[in-house]
Amino acid sequence: MIVKMLTSVARHGQVALVLGLLAGFLLKDLAAALKPWLPEMVAGLLFLTAFRIGAPRAFGGLKDGVSSLKSVLILQMLLPMLAVGLFWLLGLSATPLAVALVLMLAAPSVTGSPNITQLLGHAPEPAFRLLILGTALMPLTVIPVFLLSPDLGSLWHVLTASFRLTGTIALTVGLAFACRHWFARDLSERRARAVDGLTILALMVIVIGLMAALGPALYRAPFEVAQWLAVVLVANLGLQYLCFRWLLWRGAGNISVPTAVVAGNRNFALFLIALPASTTDPLLIFLGCYQVPMYLTAMVMRPIYARAAQPQN
């Protein structure tokens, strides 16, 4: 009965994510209650993702390690450094807009990127490898970005938080791989779909907590929310589109979708626990708005990403 219900959730994953977004907007008290549990919920989501993929499939693409490394360095170091330079030339380096976008670009993949990739009908393993590698390398990739832009805050706090995050991810993924090996080495397709359904439910609950700051702001300052929403839609979906087209042009269609999903969907929330409130408080609305394109990616970008399955000229 439970497996059947979770399988049904997996079949309607896109609708479920939209419902999660709406609940985050409307259920302000529930969002506030869930917010303190976000770290534990994100760790649980990562556990489910790693359990679903399993160690053999995750490590089966190690031959693509150089390609993944290049992607991480471009996405997490080169792009934010270019953004820092552009905002400095425009005289906007200290504005909340500049700080928000540079921090977004400097962050690794969100935990849910493999799940979003899977909802789009593509293999989640490349996105999973970018998530693990990008998080592990973050203590190195953020150094030049923060040195170039002192307006971002303390590098030491970010390094401490990123090392802590790396350790948490290593422990969670290792435990998930061990559980998969011990208890479900040969996961049937039906049970795998049930795990997908459970993952969708986890994503729904998490987004409600992430929207805790956005619901009240929508009633208090709707115009400000609309401005930030426009920014995140362009930044997230625009970056996905540009990355996808670039990889198709380069003939890398096999990794174009997972890499593009990671390009637009970053773990920006990491900086909220690493930097002082004076830096992050103006960005809370940005974080809430950022969930909208993230959770709509599987629906909005599907027609565009369908080109990855078509022969390229």
C-alpha positions as CSV (number, residue, x, y, z in Angstrom):
1,M,0.0,0.0,0.0
2,I,2.7,2.5,1.0
3,V,4.9,1.5,-2.0
4,K,2.0,2.0,-4.3
5,M,1.2,5.4,-2.9
6,L,4.9,6.5,-3.1
7,T,5.0,5.3,-6.7
8,S,2.0,7.4,-7.5
9,V,3.7,10.5,-6.0
10,A,6.8,9.8,-8.2
11,R,4.6,9.7,-11.3
12,H,3.2,13.2,-10.4
13,G,6.5,14.7,-9.2
14,Q,6.2,18.0,-11.1
15,V,2.7,18.7,-9.7
16,A,3.9,17.7,-6.2
17,L,6.7,20.2,-6.3
18,V,4.4,23.0,-7.4
19,L,2.0,22.1,-4.5
20,G,5.0,22.3,-2.1
21,L,5.8,25.9,-3.4
22,L,2.1,26.9,-2.9
23,A,2.1,25.5,0.6
24,G,5.3,27.5,1.4
25,F,3.5,30.7,0.4
26,L,0.2,30.0,2.1
27,L,1.1,28.0,5.3
28,K,3.2,30.6,7.1
29,D,3.0,28.9,10.5
30,L,4.0,25.5,9.2
31,A,6.9,27.1,7.3
32,A,8.1,28.8,10.5
33,A,7.9,25.5,12.4
34,L,9.9,23.6,9.7
35,K,12.6,26.2,9.3
36,P,14.7,25.1,12.3
37,W,14.8,21.6,10.9
38,L,16.1,22.5,7.4
39,P,19.6,21.1,7.9
40,E,18.3,17.7,9.1
41,M,15.8,17.6,6.2
42,V,18.4,18.4,3.6
43,A,20.7,15.7,5.0
44,G,17.8,13.3,4.8
45,L,17.2,14.3,1.1
46,L,20.8,13.7,0.3
47,F,20.6,10.3,2.0
48,L,17.7,9.3,-0.1
49,T,19.4,10.5,-3.3
50,A,22.6,8.6,-2.5
51,F,20.7,5.5,-1.5
52,R,18.7,5.6,-4.8
53,I,21.8,5.9,-7.0
54,G,24.1,3.6,-5.0
55,A,27.9,3.5,-4.9
56,P,28.4,1.5,-8.2
57,R,26.5,3.9,-10.3
58,A,27.9,7.0,-8.5
59,F,31.5,5.9,-9.0
60,G,30.9,4.3,-12.4
61,G,31.5,7.6,-14.0
62,L,34.9,8.4,-12.4
63,K,36.3,8.4,-15.9
64,D,34.4,11.6,-16.4
65,G,36.2,13.1,-13.4
66,V,38.3,15.6,-15.4
67,S,35.1,16.8,-17.1
68,S,33.3,17.2,-13.7
69,L,36.3,19.0,-12.3
70,K,36.3,21.5,-15.2
71,S,32.6,22.1,-14.8
72,V,33.0,22.8,-11.0
73,L,35.9,25.2,-11.6
74,I,34.0,27.1,-14.3
75,L,30.7,27.2,-12.4
76,Q,32.0,27.9,-8.8
77,M,35.1,29.9,-9.4
78,L,35.4,31.4,-12.9
79,L,31.7,32.7,-13.2
80,P,31.6,34.4,-9.7
81,M,35.0,36.0,-10.4
82,L,33.7,37.4,-13.7
83,A,30.6,38.6,-11.9
84,V,32.7,40.3,-9.2
85,G,34.7,42.1,-12.0
86,L,31.5,43.2,-13.8
87,F,29.8,44.6,-10.7
88,W,33.1,46.4,-9.8
89,L,33.2,48.1,-13.2
90,L,29.6,49.1,-12.8
91,G,30.1,50.4,-9.3
92,L,27.6,48.0,-7.8
93,S,29.9,45.6,-5.9
94,A,28.5,46.5,-2.5
95,T,24.8,46.3,-3.4
96,P,22.6,43.4,-2.2
97,L,22.0,42.5,-5.8
98,A,25.7,42.0,-6.5
99,V,26.3,40.2,-3.2
100,A,23.4,37.8,-3.8
101,L,24.4,36.9,-7.3
102,V,28.1,36.5,-6.6
103,L,27.3,34.2,-3.6
104,M,24.9,32.2,-5.7
105,L,27.5,31.6,-8.3
106,A,30.1,30.7,-5.8
107,A,28.0,28.1,-4.1
108,P,28.0,24.4,-5.0
109,S,25.0,22.5,-6.4
110,V,21.8,22.2,-4.3
111,T,21.2,18.8,-2.8
112,G,18.1,18.3,-4.9
113,S,19.8,18.7,-8.3
114,P,20.0,14.9,-9.0
115,N,16.4,14.6,-8.2
116,I,15.4,17.5,-10.5
117,T,17.5,16.0,-13.3
118,Q,15.7,12.7,-12.8
119,L,12.3,14.4,-13.0
120,L,13.4,15.7,-16.3
121,G,14.0,12.2,-17.5
122,H,17.8,12.3,-17.5
123,A,20.4,10.3,-15.6
124,P,21.0,11.8,-12.1
125,E,24.5,10.5,-11.7
126,P,26.4,13.4,-13.4
127,A,24.5,15.9,-11.3
128,F,25.2,13.8,-8.2
129,R,29.0,13.8,-9.0
130,L,29.0,17.6,-9.5
131,L,27.2,18.0,-6.1
132,I,29.8,15.9,-4.3
133,L,32.8,17.3,-6.1
134,G,31.6,20.9,-6.0
135,T,31.0,20.7,-2.2
136,A,34.3,19.0,-1.6
137,L,36.2,21.7,-3.6
138,M,34.2,24.7,-2.3
139,P,36.8,25.5,0.4
140,L,39.3,26.1,-2.4
141,T,37.0,27.7,-5.1
142,V,35.6,30.4,-2.7
143,I,39.1,31.7,-1.8
144,P,39.8,33.8,-4.9
145,V,36.2,35.0,-5.0
146,F,36.2,36.3,-1.5
147,L,39.7,37.8,-1.8
148,L,38.5,39.8,-4.9
149,S,35.3,40.9,-3.1
150,P,35.7,41.9,0.5
151,D,32.0,43.1,0.5
152,L,31.0,39.4,0.7
153,G,32.1,39.0,4.3
154,S,34.5,36.8,6.2
155,L,36.3,34.1,4.2
156,W,37.2,32.3,7.4
157,H,33.5,31.8,8.4
158,V,32.7,30.5,4.9
159,L,35.7,28.1,5.0
160,T,34.6,26.8,8.4
161,A,31.0,26.2,7.2
162,S,32.1,24.6,3.9
163,F,34.4,22.2,5.7
164,R,31.6,21.3,8.1
165,L,29.2,20.8,5.1
166,T,31.7,18.6,3.3
167,G,32.1,16.4,6.4
168,T,28.3,16.1,6.8
169,I,27.8,15.2,3.1
170,A,30.6,12.6,3.3
171,L,29.1,11.0,6.4
172,T,25.6,11.0,4.9
173,V,26.5,9.7,1.5
174,G,28.8,7.0,3.0
175,L,25.9,5.8,5.3
176,A,23.5,5.8,2.4
177,F,25.9,3.7,0.2
178,A,26.4,1.3,3.1
179,C,22.6,0.9,3.7
180,R,22.0,0.3,0.0
181,H,24.8,-2.3,-0.1
182,W,23.6,-4.1,3.0
183,F,19.8,-3.9,2.7
184,A,18.9,-3.3,-1.0
185,R,21.8,-4.3,-3.2
186,D,19.4,-5.3,-6.0
187,L,16.7,-2.6,-5.8
188,S,13.7,-3.5,-7.9
189,E,12.3,-0.9,-10.3
190,R,9.1,-0.7,-8.3
191,R,10.9,0.0,-5.0
192,A,13.2,2.4,-6.7
193,R,10.2,4.4,-7.9
194,A,8.9,4.3,-4.3
195,V,12.2,5.8,-3.2
196,D,11.7,8.5,-5.9
197,G,8.2,9.2,-4.4
198,L,9.6,9.5,-0.9
199,T,12.3,11.9,-2.3
200,I,9.6,14.1,-3.9
201,L,7.7,14.3,-0.6
202,A,11.0,15.3,1.1
203,L,11.5,18.1,-1.5
204,M,7.9,19.3,-0.8
205,V,8.5,19.5,2.9
206,I,11.9,21.2,2.5
207,V,10.6,24.0,0.2
208,I,7.9,24.9,2.8
209,G,10.6,25.6,5.4
210,L,12.7,27.4,2.8
211,M,9.8,29.8,2.1
212,A,9.5,30.9,5.7
213,A,10.9,34.3,5.0
214,L,9.0,34.8,1.7
215,G,5.4,34.4,2.8
216,P,5.4,37.3,5.3
217,A,7.5,39.4,2.9
218,L,4.9,38.9,0.2
219,Y,2.3,40.6,2.3
220,R,4.6,43.3,3.7
221,A,6.6,44.3,0.6
222,P,5.0,42.7,-2.5
223,F,6.9,45.0,-4.9
224,E,10.3,44.1,-3.4
225,V,9.4,40.4,-3.6
226,A,8.4,40.9,-7.3
227,Q,11.8,42.6,-8.0
228,W,13.8,39.8,-6.4
229,L,11.6,37.2,-8.1
230,A,12.4,38.7,-11.5
231,V,16.1,38.6,-10.6
232,V,16.2,35.0,-9.6
233,L,14.1,33.8,-12.6
234,V,16.6,35.4,-14.9
235,A,19.6,34.2,-12.9
236,N,18.5,30.7,-12.4
237,L,16.7,29.8,-15.6
238,G,18.9,32.0,-17.8
239,L,22.1,30.4,-16.5
240,Q,20.6,27.0,-17.1
241,Y,19.7,27.9,-20.7
242,L,23.1,29.4,-21.5
243,C,24.9,26.4,-20.0
244,F,22.7,23.9,-21.8
245,R,23.2,25.6,-25.2
246,W,26.9,26.0,-24.7
247,L,27.3,22.2,-23.9
248,L,25.2,21.2,-26.9
249,W,27.3,23.4,-29.1
250,R,30.4,21.8,-27.6
251,G,28.9,18.3,-28.4
252,A,28.5,17.4,-24.7
253,G,24.8,16.5,-25.0
254,N,25.2,13.5,-22.6
255,I,25.9,15.8,-19.7
256,S,24.2,19.0,-20.9
257,V,21.0,18.6,-18.8
258,P,22.5,17.6,-15.4
259,T,25.3,20.3,-15.7
260,A,22.8,23.0,-16.7
261,V,20.5,22.1,-13.8
262,V,23.5,22.4,-11.4
263,A,24.5,25.7,-13.1
264,G,21.3,27.4,-12.1
265,N,20.5,25.7,-8.9
266,R,23.0,26.4,-6.2
267,N,23.2,25.9,-2.4
268,F,23.0,29.6,-1.7
269,A,21.6,28.8,1.8
270,L,25.1,27.7,2.9
271,F,26.2,31.3,3.1
272,L,23.3,32.2,5.4
273,I,24.9,30.0,8.2
274,A,28.4,31.1,7.4
275,L,28.2,34.9,7.1
276,P,27.1,37.5,9.6
277,A,23.5,38.6,9.8
278,S,24.4,42.1,8.6
279,T,25.4,40.5,5.2
280,T,22.7,37.9,4.9
281,D,19.5,39.5,6.3
282,P,18.9,41.6,3.1
283,L,19.2,38.4,1.2
284,L,16.5,36.3,2.9
285,I,13.9,37.4,0.4
286,F,16.3,36.4,-2.4
287,L,16.6,32.9,-0.9
288,G,12.9,32.5,-0.7
289,C,12.4,33.7,-4.2
290,Y,15.2,31.4,-5.4
291,Q,13.1,28.4,-4.5
292,V,10.5,29.3,-7.2
293,P,12.6,28.7,-10.4
294,M,14.4,25.8,-8.6
295,Y,11.1,23.9,-8.0
296,L,9.7,24.9,-11.4
297,T,12.8,23.7,-13.4
298,A,11.3,20.3,-14.1
299,M,8.2,21.9,-15.6
300,V,9.5,25.1,-17.2
301,M,12.8,23.7,-18.7
302,R,11.4,20.3,-19.9
303,P,10.6,21.5,-23.5
304,I,14.1,23.1,-23.8
305,Y,16.0,20.1,-22.4
306,A,14.1,17.8,-24.7
307,R,16.6,18.9,-27.4
308,A,19.3,16.9,-25.6
309,A,17.6,13.7,-26.7
310,Q,17.5,14.9,-30.3
311,P,20.3,14.4,-32.9
312,Q,22.4,17.5,-33.1
313,N,23.6,19.0,-36.4
